Amino acid sequence: MVEAVYQWAANILFFSLFMTAAGSLLPSGKYEKYLRLFSGMVLILLTVQPLTGGLRLDDRLAYYFELFSFREETRDLNREILGIEKQRLERVIAGYESAAALDLEQMAAAAGFAPARTRVSIEKDRDKEAYGTVTEIYMEVRSKEQSEGKNRAEELNRLRRKVEQYYGLESRNVEIHLEE
């Protein structure tokens, strides 16, 4: 009986020393909470082992530890996936903005203007109804040919109306300026 008590105390002591050494070897931060949880549960099991030898608490504890670890890893993975998805959507929207700017420059060229600057804004807020649609257009164009001032203004207005109609925008959201 006395030898069993010594063995029990030695198990607790050796486990405590082992966990202290393991804790100092592992990098702090990410795994520290798991190590503390695991070592605390095992220490409790070692402490109450003489009283609960036949209840198989160690198997139950191992099951709950795995369940807890799995849930934590799942949460971390979900956060990573959401971050990757957000980056992917930002790249898609940036590509859409570039493609829309290229379309606008082709429209301007077809109307007799040389595009100088083009900026397209697309709604990036996923909670808004207009998400993923063009919300604003800004262009600066030069006239390719020397035509009369009135004709250039009419051509510029035609281009503006064509852009508004094509993207379904109100005139206040489309700015097209003629550089001299």
Secondary structure per residue as TSV (DSSP state, phi and psi in degrees):
chain	resnum	aa	ss	phi	psi
A	1	M	-	360.0	-44.6
A	2	V	H	-64.0	-39.4
A	3	E	H	-64.8	-35.0
A	4	A	H	-65.5	-37.9
A	5	V	H	-66.7	-43.3
A	6	Y	H	-61.5	-42.0
A	7	Q	H	-63.5	-41.5
A	8	W	H	-62.4	-47.6
A	9	A	H	-65.1	-38.9
A	10	A	H	-64.9	-40.0
A	11	N	H	-59.1	-44.6
A	12	I	H	-64.2	-44.9
A	13	L	H	-63.4	-49.1
A	14	F	H	-63.6	-39.2
A	15	F	H	-64.2	-42.6
A	16	S	H	-61.9	-42.9
A	17	L	H	-64.6	-42.3
A	18	F	H	-62.4	-44.4
A	19	M	H	-68.1	-34.2
A	20	T	H	-64.2	-44.7
A	21	A	H	-65.1	-43.7
A	22	A	H	-63.8	-39.1
A	23	G	H	-64.3	-34.6
A	24	S	H	-77.9	-21.4
A	25	L	H	-85.5	-31.3
A	26	L	S	-77.5	146.8
A	27	P	-	-66.9	140.9
A	28	S	T	-74.1	157.9
A	29	G	T	111.9	-99.9
A	30	K	T	-60.7	-42.6
A	31	Y	T	-99.8	-3.3
A	32	E	H	-62.9	-42.0
A	33	K	H	-66.7	-35.5
A	34	Y	H	-68.3	-40.8
A	35	L	H	-63.5	-43.9
A	36	R	H	-64.4	-42.0
A	37	L	H	-63.3	-48.7
A	38	F	H	-62.0	-48.6
A	39	S	H	-65.6	-36.5
A	40	G	H	-64.2	-42.2
A	41	M	H	-67.8	-41.6
A	42	V	H	-66.9	-39.0
A	43	L	H	-62.7	-39.6
A	44	I	H	-62.9	-43.9
A	45	L	H	-62.0	-43.4
A	46	L	H	-63.6	-37.5
A	47	T	H	-68.6	-40.9
A	48	V	H	-97.2	6.4
A	49	Q	T	-55.8	-43.8
A	50	P	T	-61.9	-27.8
A	51	L	T	-86.9	-24.7
A	52	T	-	-123.0	30.4
A	53	G	T	-53.0	-37.1
A	54	G	T	-98.1	4.0
A	55	L	S	-89.4	-6.6
A	56	R	-	54.9	41.5
A	57	L	H	-65.6	-28.4
A	58	D	H	-63.0	-37.7
A	59	D	H	-67.6	-42.5
A	60	R	H	-64.1	-43.3
A	61	L	H	-63.0	-42.1
A	62	A	H	-61.7	-40.6
A	63	Y	H	-61.9	-47.7
A	64	Y	H	-67.0	-34.7
A	65	F	H	-64.4	-44.8
A	66	E	H	-63.0	-40.6
A	67	L	H	-62.8	-46.2
A	68	F	H	-62.4	-45.5
A	69	S	H	-61.5	-42.1
A	70	F	H	-62.4	-42.7
A	71	R	H	-63.8	-42.9
A	72	E	H	-63.5	-44.7
A	73	E	H	-64.8	-36.6
A	74	T	H	-64.1	-42.9
A	75	R	H	-61.9	-45.2
A	76	D	H	-61.5	-42.9
A	77	L	H	-64.7	-40.8
A	78	N	H	-61.2	-41.8
A	79	R	H	-62.1	-41.8
A	80	E	H	-64.7	-43.1
A	81	I	H	-63.2	-42.4
A	82	L	H	-63.3	-38.1
A	83	G	H	-65.1	-41.8
A	84	I	H	-66.3	-41.6
A	85	E	H	-63.0	-40.1
A	86	K	H	-63.4	-43.4
A	87	Q	H	-63.2	-40.7
A	88	R	H	-63.0	-44.0
A	89	L	H	-64.6	-37.6
A	90	E	H	-63.3	-40.1
A	91	R	H	-66.7	-39.1
A	92	V	H	-63.3	-45.0
A	93	I	H	-65.4	-40.4
A	94	A	H	-62.5	-39.6
A	95	G	H	-65.1	-38.7
A	96	Y	H	-65.3	-41.6
A	97	E	H	-61.2	-42.1
A	98	S	H	-64.8	-43.2
A	99	A	H	-64.8	-41.0
A	100	A	H	-65.4	-39.7
A	101	A	H	-62.7	-40.5
A	102	L	H	-64.0	-42.5
A	103	D	H	-60.0	-43.5
A	104	L	H	-63.2	-40.7
A	105	E	H	-65.6	-35.9
A	106	Q	H	-68.4	-38.8
A	107	M	H	-61.7	-43.3
A	108	A	H	-64.5	-42.2
A	109	A	H	-63.6	-40.4
A	110	A	H	-66.1	-26.6
A	111	A	T	-88.0	0.8
A	112	G	T	94.6	19.5
A	113	F	E	-118.1	150.0
A	114	A	E	-102.5	117.2
A	115	P	E	-69.3	133.5
A	116	A	E	-102.1	-48.5
A	117	R	E	-140.6	139.8
A	118	T	E	-138.8	131.2
A	119	R	E	-134.9	128.2
A	120	V	E	-118.5	133.0
A	121	S	E	-111.2	132.2
A	122	I	E	-119.5	139.7
A	123	E	-	-64.6	122.1
A	124	K	-	-103.8	-9.4
A	125	D	-	-80.9	113.3
A	126	R	T	-66.8	-17.3
A	127	D	T	-84.4	-12.6
A	128	K	S	-88.3	151.0
A	129	E	T	-65.3	-31.4
A	130	A	T	-86.0	13.1
A	131	Y	T	-52.9	129.2
A	132	G	T	83.9	4.9
A	133	T	S	-109.3	157.7
A	134	V	E	-69.9	129.0
A	135	T	E	-111.7	-29.8
A	136	E	E	-147.0	148.2
A	137	I	E	-134.6	134.2
A	138	Y	E	-131.1	127.6
A	139	M	E	-137.4	144.5
A	140	E	E	-120.5	127.4
A	141	V	E	-128.3	160.1
A	142	R	E	-119.5	150.3
A	143	S	E	-79.0	131.2
A	144	K	S	-73.8	-36.3
A	145	E	S	-115.7	154.0
A	146	Q	-	-86.2	101.5
A	147	S	-	-119.2	171.3
A	148	E	-	-63.8	153.6
A	149	G	H	-57.4	-39.9
A	150	K	H	-67.9	-41.9
A	151	N	H	-64.3	-41.2
A	152	R	H	-62.9	-41.5
A	153	A	H	-64.2	-40.4
A	154	E	H	-66.0	-42.6
A	155	E	H	-63.7	-39.6
A	156	L	H	-64.7	-41.5
A	157	N	H	-65.6	-39.4
A	158	R	H	-61.9	-43.4
A	159	L	H	-61.6	-43.9
A	160	R	H	-61.4	-45.9
A	161	R	H	-63.7	-39.5
A	162	K	H	-62.7	-43.2
A	163	V	H	-65.7	-44.5
A	164	E	H	-59.1	-44.4
A	165	Q	H	-68.9	-42.3
A	166	Y	H	-62.4	-42.0
A	167	Y	H	-98.2	-1.2
A	168	G	T	65.0	40.5
A	169	L	-	-108.6	155.5
A	170	E	-	-80.0	157.7
A	171	S	G	-63.0	-27.1
A	172	R	G	-69.6	-16.3
A	173	N	G	-98.9	3.2
A	174	V	E	-123.9	117.0
A	175	E	E	-117.3	121.7
A	176	I	E	-129.5	119.6
A	177	H	E	-114.3	144.5
A	178	L	E	-100.2	119.8
A	179	E	E	-81.6	140.7
A	180	E	-	-89.9	360.0
